[in-house]
Amino acid sequence: MENPIEKVEKAIENVEEKVFEKVTPDNLPSFFDVLKSAYNFCLEHKKLLFLYFFIPLLVSAFVHIFGNLFFSIAFKSGSVVAIAVTALLVLAISLAVGVFNAIVTYGSSLFIKSLEDGKKHSLKNHYRDVLGFGLPIVLTSIVTVLMLIGGGVLFIIPGIILMLASFFALNAVVLENKKTKDALVRSFTLTRNKKLYLFVQSLGLAVVVALVSLVALLVSVILFAIFRPLLSVEIIKPVYLFVSTVFHQAVSAGLISFAMVFFYKLYKNLSHTVHHVTGDYVKKVTKLIYGFAIFGVVVIVGVILLSVILKPRIESEFNRMQIEKQIEAQIKNSLANPVK
């Protein structure tokens, strides 16, 4: 009799054969090959990988928690100066931590490559190496977002295509030391005629992440059920908050590290398949990138101007609706309590 493990393995092979192999070019690994490779890599370097993503996430979470706490204390004091100073301080710290977190995450392929090459330095040195690409990462991210906004306005499909085409721009920044334009061109080149393959790979990873997140959610519910009867005790509340925060950030760190390794593996596989491109192709892609980015800027400026122009009208309409509700409530009250 066939055991359950063999049944699962056969089911995976059937899915791979019927779904993934149809959109996988002959010279590229299938989804399950990339998934297995990423899993083995994460298993080999689990400690450093986990800590690399976990520490910034945990710091960001506690900055948010304590920021709200300090702001609440300042608000209770009633001092306008205390509220303003606290708000600015919390905003500055949150922004700094957020930017650091984004750079560390989006530039993590450099850290992953260092692990692959056997360069296991201290986390401080790994962070320092990635932060060295901070400005190019931020600039490339801004141009990419503007480009996606410009493409997204022209219906969903162009936005998805541009997103897939620009998938590996940040990998090119930190691994090939390319500037913003060259990094985006490199990403467009890597994904040329492989967007369906990349889309299916991303979709498969999204399913895996969703399943793991569902399990984590169930554990979180169980955790809350355990602590719920004790939350009336004041000392238990911060303990539960601490445990819950650490648990959620640990799950996030695990999922993010696996996803980043997965896409690093994809980047490496695609980089081995690209041939030389012509100057005309580079010019065409460059025009496309900057064209959509400029259009994205136009869209943002247009939305801001439109909101400023329509703001008085929106406020007037809102006030009118509030007055109508008050009048309606007064009428209902009059009918319910007629004057004798």
N, C-alpha and C positions, 0 to 999 in steps of 0.2 A: 504493500500500500504506500502511495506517495505521501511523504510527510509535508506539513504546512510550509516549511522553508522552501522546499523544492517547488511547490505550487506558486509561491510568491516570485521566485526566481524566473519561472517560466512565464508568469504574467508580465513581469518587467521586460523580458526578452520579446514577447509579443507586441507590447506597446512600442518598444524601441524599433522593432522591425516595421510595424504598420504606420507609425506616426513619424518618429524622429529621422529614420533613415531616408525617408522620401524627400526631406528638405535639407539633408546633410550632403554637401559636396564630397566627392570621392577622396579628396586630399585632406579632409578635416575630420576630427573625432566627433562621435555622436554625443548627445546630451549626457547619457549615462557614463560615457567615458570621461567627460569633463567633470561630471559630478563626483565620480570615484576618485579622480586625480586630486580634486580640491579637498575632498574628505580626508584622503591619506595625508595630504600636506598639512591640513589643520590638526590632524591627530599627531603628526610628528613634531609640530611646533606649537602645540596647544597653549602652553603656559605663556610664552612671549606674545603670541597673537592675541590671546584673551586680554592680557594686561594692557597691551598697546591701545586697544579700543575701549576697555572697561574704565580705565582711570579718567580719561577726559569726559566720558559720559557721566560717571559718578560725580565728578566735580561740577559739571553743568547742572545736574539734578539738584545737588545741595545748594548751589548758588541760587537756583530758582526758589527753593524752599526757604532758605534763610533770608533771601531778598524780600519775599512776601512777608516774612515775620518782622523784619526790621521796618518795612514800610508800614505795617499795621501798627507797630509801636509808635512810630513817628506820627501817624494819623491820629492816634488816640491822644497824643500830647497836645494836639490842637495848634501847634506852632507851624506857621506857614513856611518859615525858614527851614525848620527841621524836616518837613515833608519834602520841600524842594531839593535840599541837599541829599537826603536819603534816596529820593527818586533818581537824581542824576548819578549818584554813586553806584546804585544798583544797576542802572542802565549801562553805565560804562563798564562795570565788571562783567555783566551778562554779555555785552557785545564782544568784549575781549575774549571771554571763554568760548563764545559761539564761533567766532572767527578761527580761534585756535583749533576747536573741535572740527570745523569744516575742513581746514587745511590738512590736519592730521588724517582725517578720513579719506578725503579725495586724493591725497598724495600718498596713500598707504601702499600703492603698488611698488614704490621705492623701498619701503620697509620689507615688503613680501619678497622682493628680489634679493635683498640683503640676506634674508633667511635662507632663500634658495641657494645662494652662493656660499653659505656657511659663515657669513659675517654676523655673528651674534654679539653685538655690542650691548651696552646698557641702554635701557629705554630712553634715558636722557639724550644719548648720542643719536639714537634713531629719530627722536622728535626734532632734534637740532638739524639733522640732515634734511628731513621733510620740510621744516619751516624755512629752510634756505630757498625753497621754491614757492614760498608763500605768495609773493606778488604775482608771478606768472599764473599760479593756480587761481587766484582771485580774478585776475583780468580775463583769463580764459573762461572761467565760470560765468562772468558777467556777459561776455559776448555770446556765449552759448545760450544763456537764458533769454537774452534779447532776440536771438535768432529763433528760438523755439516759440517765443511770444508772437513774433512776426509770422512764423509758419502756422502756428495754432489758430490764429485769427482767420486764416484762409481755409478753414475746415479742419477736421481732426486728422485726416490721413497725411497731409503735408507735414503737420507737426510731428506725427509718429515717425515718418520717414527721416526728418531732420534729427530727431532724437536718436534714432538708431545710427544715423550717419556720423553723429558727433560723439558717440558712445566712448571712444577711446582717446579723446583729445587730451584729457588730463594724464593718461598713461604716457602719451607722447611727450608731454611737458616734463614729467619727472624722470622718465626712463630714457628719453632720447634728447633731453635738454633743448626742446624746441620752443620757439616763441608762439604766441597765441595763434596767429594766422597759419603758421607752418604746422602747428599741432592739430588744428582743425582740418587742414588739408590732408594731413597724414591719416586722421581718423576717417575722413571721407574715402580715402584711397583704400584703407584696410577693409572697410565695409562695402566696398563696391561689388555689386552683384551677389552680396551675401547677407542682405538685410532680412530676408525671410528666415534664413538660418539663425541669425542673431535674435530675431523676434521669438522664434520657437525656443531657443536656449533660455532667453529671459523669462518667457512664459512658464517654462518648466521649473526654473528656479523659484519663481513667484509662488507656484503651487507648493513646492517643498517648504518655503518660508512660511506660507499660510498654515500648513499642517503643523509645523513646529510651534507657531504662534498660538494655534488653537490649544495645543497641549499645555503651553505656558499659561494660557488664560484659565484653563481648568485648574491648574495648580494654584494660581492666584486666587481663584474663587474658594478653593479648599483652605488656603491660608487665611483668607478673610473670615471664613466660617469658624476657624479655630480661635481667632482673636476676638471675634465679635462679642461673645459674652463678657470678655474682659475689658472692652473699650471704655466702659463706664469708669474704670479705675484710671486716674490721671496719669500715673507713671507708665501705664501700658500703652497709651496713645503714641508717645514718641518712639517707643520700642517697635510698635507695629509699623509706624511710618518709616523707620530706619530699615527694618527687615524688608518691607514691601519695596522701598526704593532700590535697595541693593539687589533684590531679586529681579526687578524689572530691567535695571541697567545691565545686569549680568546676562539676561536673555538677549537684550538688544546687542550687547557686545559680541555674543556668540554668533548671532545671525548676521551682523554686519561683517564680522571677520570672515565668515564663510562666504558671503556674497562677494566680498572684495577679492578673495582668493580665486573664486570661481571666474570672475571677470578678468582677473590677471591671467589665468590659464587660457581663457578665450583669446585675449590680446596676443599672447605668445603664439598660439596656434595660427591665428590670422596673419601675424607678422611674417611667418615663414612662407606664406602663399602669395605675397604681393610681388608683382613685377614692376619694372620701371614704368613710370607714367610720363606722358608727353607734357611739354610746356603749355600747350593749348588746354589740356585737361586741368592743369593747376590754375590757369587763369580763369577758366570757367567756374571752377569750384570756389575760387577766391571771390569772384563777383557774386556768386550765389550766397556765400556766407555773409559778406558785408551788406548785400542787398536786403536779406531778411533781417539782419541785425539793425540796420537803419530803419526798416519798416517797423521793427519792434519798438524802437525809440519813438517813432511817430505815433504808434498805437498808445503807448504809455502817456505821452504828452497830451494826446487827444482825449484820453480818459480823464486825466487830471483837469484839463480845461473844461471838459463837459460837466464834470462834477462841480466845479466852481460856478459855472454858468447856471446849472440847474439847482444848486443848493438852496437859493431863496425860494424857488418854486416848490421844492420838496418839503422844506420847512413849513411853508404856508399850507400845503396840502395836509401835512401831518397835524398841524394845529387845527385845521378845519375838521379833520376826522376826530380829534380829541374832543372838540366842542360838540360835535354831533353825538358822540357817545355820552357826554355829560347830559345833554338835553334829553336823549333817549332814556337815560337812567332816571332823570327827574320825572319824565312822563310816566314811566313804569311805577315809580314810587308814589306818584299822585294817584294813579289808578288803583294801586294796591291799598293805599290809605286815603280814601276820599274824605274831604272836609265835610263834617256833619253840620 
